[in-house]
Amino acid sequence: MTRREILSLGEPMVEFNQTGERDGRVYLQGFGGDTSNFAIAAARQGARVGVLSAVGDDPYGRLLRTLWDAEGVDHAGVKTDAEAFTAIYFVTHGVRGHEFHFYRRGSAASRMAPADLPRERIAQAAVLHLSGISLALSDSARETGFAAIAQARAAGVQVSFDTNLRLKLWPLAQAREVMTEALRRCDIALPSLDDITALTGLADADALADHVLGLGARVVALKLGAEGALVASAKERHRIAPFACTPVDATGAGDTFGGAFVARLVAGEGLLSAGRYAAAAAALSTQGFGAVEPIPHAAAVRAALEREGTR
């Protein structure tokens, strides 16, 4: 059996972003949710992708299904929960910059349970992806995430994990305990520098990569923001220089990096090549507003890499 599908488990969201029109009373509807962003980024690079989640029986859940259809992301693994709602968030803009206001407590995705998981489909996947947010939504969501990890590992499926630390969802001590256990059980770790520093107290990129590899991950792609990235395994290590771009909004850039990186690994690329590709994709995604719309397709990423002479 050739494993090709990337499955992404977590909470999709609908976004309302303040435009500044009519004294700030006009909002542009978009999409978000880290694991959905990841799935779309991977799909736009040509990967076969599915999402595992739950949405409400409401207009926002239907909007997300329409989005996934348009992106070629399979959502058969997304349950409709008639007794809950689809999570949404608002982005406002003021003197302190972007502010995010989330409405997700009790959402459909937070009510997922291990029994909702498609066991056979997980067992046939190439990669199962989830994040710290996937595990922070609720006790049942956390149980579901670890159940999915256990199913994947038992079937020889690689597990990808992005820390995405959100301290509004849980206290740091709990996040540290849970995410350390998730990192012990993952194959591909996708931490950001700020997250993993908060979780470990370490600040040096190489020391952080060593720490995560020591926990059990086979591959680490440490996102360093404006400083680029560090990709490492037990056998090789590469610093990825920041890709030239004109950023206007970094929302979802880390999710784009992760989706592109895992997509290229599944396609058979090596660590350095996949890291450079992901860095370019993430940089391009910062040149537009919103989490999803600016995510580049493969042709744009390859063209940008050719212009830079790195591919």
SELUM-695382 format. One line per 3 residues: number of its first residue (from 1); their letters; for each residue x, y, z of C-alpha. Coordinates in Angstrom, 2 decimals. Layout:
<nodes>
NUM> a> X,Y,Z; ...
</nodes>
This chain:
<nodes>
1> mtr> 0.00,0.00,0.00; 1.31,3.45,-0.96; 0.49,5.95,1.78
4> rei> -0.26,9.38,0.36; -3.00,11.10,2.35; -2.26,13.76,4.95
7> lsl> -4.99,13.98,7.62; -5.29,17.13,9.72; -7.17,16.99,13.04
10> gep> -8.36,20.11,14.83; -10.76,23.05,14.81; -11.63,24.99,11.65
13> mve> -12.94,28.51,12.11; -14.69,31.26,10.19; -13.02,34.68,10.37
16> fnq> -14.47,38.19,10.36; -11.73,40.76,9.72; -12.33,44.46,10.32
19> tge> -11.78,46.43,7.10; -11.79,50.01,8.39; -14.79,50.95,6.26
22> rdg> -17.73,52.82,7.79; -15.86,53.63,11.00; -14.72,50.03,11.41
25> rvy> -18.22,48.55,11.25; -17.58,46.52,8.07; -15.95,43.09,8.37
28> lqg> -14.62,40.83,5.62; -15.54,37.18,6.04; -12.67,34.72,5.69
31> fgg> -11.43,31.47,7.19; -8.96,30.27,9.80; -8.19,27.51,12.26
34> dts> -4.60,26.32,12.30; -5.13,22.72,11.20; -7.51,23.74,8.42
37> nfa> -4.97,26.33,7.24; -2.32,23.57,7.31; -4.56,21.28,5.24
40> iaa> -5.22,23.93,2.60; -1.52,24.83,2.40; -0.63,21.16,1.82
43> arq> -3.39,20.76,-0.77; -2.23,23.83,-2.70; 1.19,22.17,-3.00
46> gar> -0.44,19.16,-4.66; -0.85,16.84,-1.66; -3.83,14.59,-1.06
49> vgv> -5.40,15.97,2.11; -8.33,15.35,4.43; -9.59,17.12,7.54
52> lsa> -10.91,15.44,10.70; -13.11,17.66,12.83; -16.69,18.69,13.62
55> vgd> -18.76,21.72,12.67; -22.20,22.91,13.64; -25.32,22.58,11.52
58> dpy> -25.10,26.27,10.72; -24.09,28.65,7.90; -20.47,28.76,9.09
61> grl> -20.06,25.00,8.95; -21.50,25.03,5.43; -19.11,27.82,4.43
64> lrt> -16.16,25.71,5.57; -17.37,22.68,3.60; -17.70,24.87,0.50
67> lwd> -14.14,26.13,1.08; -12.74,22.60,1.41; -14.56,21.50,-1.74
70> aeg> -13.01,24.41,-3.64; -9.55,23.55,-2.28; -9.77,19.83,-3.01
73> vdh> -9.61,18.96,0.70; -11.66,15.91,1.66; -14.04,16.62,4.55
76> agv> -15.83,13.28,4.83; -14.15,13.00,8.25; -15.84,16.17,9.50
79> ktd> -18.91,15.47,11.64; -21.93,17.80,11.72; -22.95,18.33,15.35
82> aea> -26.52,19.64,15.41; -26.25,20.50,19.11; -23.19,22.76,18.82
85> fta> -21.87,25.63,16.73; -18.99,26.27,14.37; -16.27,28.38,15.99
88> iyf> -15.72,31.93,14.73; -13.33,34.77,15.49; -13.11,38.50,14.87
91> vth> -9.99,40.49,14.00; -9.98,44.17,14.95; -7.32,46.76,14.19
94> gvr> -6.34,49.55,16.55; -3.43,51.37,18.13; -2.16,48.06,19.57
97> ghe> -2.25,46.37,16.17; -4.27,43.23,15.39; -6.51,41.90,18.16
100> fhf> -8.19,38.50,17.94; -11.46,37.70,19.68; -12.43,34.02,19.61
103> yrr> -15.85,32.45,20.14; -15.11,28.76,20.46; -15.90,27.48,23.98
106> gsa> -18.37,24.61,23.55; -17.90,24.54,19.77; -18.59,21.43,17.70
109> asr> -14.87,20.67,17.36; -14.34,20.97,21.12; -16.96,18.22,21.60
112> map> -15.17,15.64,19.46; -14.67,12.25,21.13; -12.39,9.29,20.34
115> adl> -15.40,7.36,18.98; -15.70,9.98,16.22; -12.33,9.06,14.72
118> pre> -12.21,7.12,11.41; -9.80,4.43,12.57; -9.31,2.67,9.23
121> ria> -8.68,5.90,7.39; -6.09,7.04,9.93; -4.37,3.66,9.62
124> qaa> -4.02,4.11,5.85; -2.71,7.69,5.92; 0.83,8.87,5.29
127> vlh> 0.75,11.53,8.02; -1.61,12.53,10.82; -1.24,16.20,11.73
130> lsg> -2.48,18.00,14.82; -1.49,20.94,16.99; -1.37,22.26,20.50
133> isl> -4.71,23.94,19.83; -6.17,20.57,18.84; -5.27,19.34,22.33
136> als> -6.24,22.50,24.24; -9.87,22.90,23.18; -11.35,20.62,25.85
139> dsa> -10.74,17.40,27.76; -12.60,15.39,25.12; -10.68,17.06,22.30
142> ret> -7.42,16.22,24.06; -8.50,12.59,24.51; -9.45,12.50,20.83
145> gfa> -6.09,13.90,19.78; -4.09,11.36,21.77; -6.38,8.54,20.62
148> aia> -5.70,9.56,17.02; -1.95,9.63,17.70; -2.13,6.15,19.22
151> qar> -4.05,4.82,16.21; -1.57,6.37,13.81; 1.50,5.05,15.62
154> aag> 0.04,1.55,15.89; -0.41,1.52,12.10; 3.03,2.93,11.29
157> vqv> 1.59,6.32,10.25; 3.81,9.35,10.82; 2.55,11.98,13.26
160> sfd> 3.13,15.70,12.63; 2.73,18.15,15.52; 2.76,21.95,15.61
163> tnl> 2.97,23.47,19.08; 0.82,26.58,18.39; 0.79,27.59,22.05
166> rlk> -2.28,29.65,22.99; -2.26,30.56,26.67; -5.84,31.84,26.51
169> lwp> -6.88,28.20,26.12; -4.93,26.68,29.01; -2.29,27.47,31.64
172> laq> 1.38,27.16,30.73; 2.05,24.30,33.16; -0.67,22.16,31.61
175> are> 0.37,23.11,28.08; 3.98,22.14,28.89; 2.96,18.73,30.24
178> vmt> 0.57,17.87,27.42; 2.71,19.17,24.58; 5.84,17.48,25.87
181> eal> 3.96,14.19,25.73; 2.74,15.00,22.20; 6.30,15.79,21.10
184> rrc> 7.45,12.45,22.53; 4.93,10.70,20.28; 5.41,12.66,17.04
187> dia> 7.69,12.00,14.07; 7.67,15.51,12.57; 7.81,18.40,15.04
190> lps> 6.91,21.89,13.82; 7.48,24.23,16.77; 7.91,27.98,16.58
193> ldd> 10.76,29.57,18.50; 8.51,31.55,20.87; 6.35,28.51,21.67
196> ita> 9.13,26.06,22.36; 11.12,28.62,24.36; 8.07,29.20,26.58
199> ltg> 7.64,25.44,26.99; 11.28,24.59,27.71; 13.04,27.74,28.92
202> lad> 15.66,27.24,26.19; 16.41,30.00,23.69; 19.18,28.71,21.42
205> ada> 17.84,27.24,18.18; 20.28,24.33,18.05; 19.68,23.49,21.70
208> lad> 15.95,23.54,21.08; 16.28,21.26,18.07; 18.42,18.87,20.15
211> hvl> 15.83,18.93,22.92; 12.93,18.04,20.62; 14.92,15.34,18.85
214> glg> 15.84,13.98,22.24; 12.18,13.69,23.15; 11.67,11.36,20.20
217> arv> 10.85,13.35,17.08; 12.64,12.15,13.94; 12.49,15.51,12.19
220> val> 12.31,19.03,13.62; 11.44,22.12,11.60; 11.93,25.02,14.00
223> klg> 10.25,28.18,12.71; 12.37,31.23,13.51; 10.15,33.99,12.09
226> aeg> 12.17,36.72,10.42; 15.32,34.64,10.96; 14.10,31.80,8.72
229> alv> 14.06,28.22,10.00; 16.20,25.37,11.27; 15.47,21.85,10.00
232> asa> 17.15,18.91,11.67; 17.21,15.15,12.08; 19.66,12.81,13.77
235> ker> 21.73,12.75,10.55; 21.57,16.29,9.18; 20.92,19.88,10.14
238> hri> 20.35,22.96,7.98; 19.74,26.65,8.60; 17.17,28.01,6.16
241> apf> 17.70,31.68,5.42; 14.64,33.95,5.49; 13.03,34.18,2.08
244> act> 12.82,37.67,0.57; 9.29,39.10,0.71; 7.27,42.22,1.47
247> pvd> 5.15,41.17,4.44; 1.85,42.83,5.33; 0.19,40.15,7.50
250> atg> 1.83,37.08,9.02; -1.45,35.41,10.04; -1.25,31.72,9.17
253> agd> 2.36,31.84,7.95; 3.42,29.11,10.37; 0.54,26.91,9.25
256> tfg> 1.56,27.48,5.63; 5.14,26.49,6.46; 3.98,23.30,8.14
259> gaf> 1.56,22.28,5.40; 4.08,22.91,2.65; 6.89,21.18,4.55
262> var> 4.93,18.01,5.26; 3.52,17.94,1.71; 7.02,17.99,0.25
265> lva> 8.27,15.31,2.66; 5.36,13.05,1.67; 6.22,13.73,-1.98
268> geg> 9.69,12.33,-1.32; 11.82,15.47,-1.01; 14.77,15.66,1.35
271> lls> 14.94,17.72,4.50; 16.82,20.70,3.06; 14.73,20.92,-0.11
274> agr> 11.46,20.64,1.82; 12.65,23.27,4.30; 13.56,25.78,1.60
277> yaa> 10.27,25.17,-0.17; 8.28,25.66,3.05; 10.17,28.86,3.92
280> aaa> 9.35,30.29,0.51; 5.68,29.31,0.80; 5.41,30.87,4.26
283> als> 7.07,34.10,3.12; 4.74,34.42,0.14; 1.74,33.90,2.42
286> tqg> 2.63,37.05,4.39; 2.20,39.28,1.34; -1.59,39.29,1.57
289> fga> -4.19,39.65,4.30; -5.91,36.78,6.09; -4.97,33.24,6.99
292> vep> -6.11,31.40,3.85; -6.41,33.60,0.78; -2.66,34.44,0.50
295> iph> -1.47,30.82,0.83; 0.45,30.27,-2.43; -0.05,27.42,-4.88
298> aaa> 2.86,25.22,-5.93; 3.50,27.08,-9.20; 3.99,30.38,-7.38
301> vra> 6.33,28.81,-4.83; 8.46,27.14,-7.50; 8.64,30.35,-9.52
304> ale> 9.78,32.26,-6.44; 12.44,29.63,-5.68; 13.72,29.78,-9.24
307> reg> 13.99,33.57,-9.04; 16.03,33.18,-5.83; 18.20,30.51,-7.44
310> tr> 17.66,28.02,-4.60; 16.06,25.27,-6.63
</nodes>
